[in-house]
Amino acid sequence: MHKPTSQDPLHGITLKTIVTRLVEKYGWPELGNRIKIKCFINQPSITSSLKFLRKTAWARAEVESLYLQSKWD
């Protein structure tokens, strides 16, 4: 029997992985320019960003959208 596959392009990718990869690709300053949220601009850290993004749906959607639009090797 064939298992159905998820149509979600982010299926299996954690929020921590998304934020970490975006920081590695763009750096905090550029990430803060692209997505205007305080946790990316003022004393940014992965931990503070995850805490905010887990509570704030619109910000998480912005981060996920940027991740999907980014070119990855």
C-alpha angles and dihedrals in degrees: 000000000000118000115227114246124224118255090208109107089207094052109136095011114113123221088241090057091048094051093043093051092047091051091049091049101041108013124228097283094054092041088053089050093050096044114029102215125133096232089063094046110034114056093327123205136162091243096052091044093052091048091053096041093051089057099039115064098187092053093047090051090053092051093047090048092052090048091053093046093049121097112240128193 
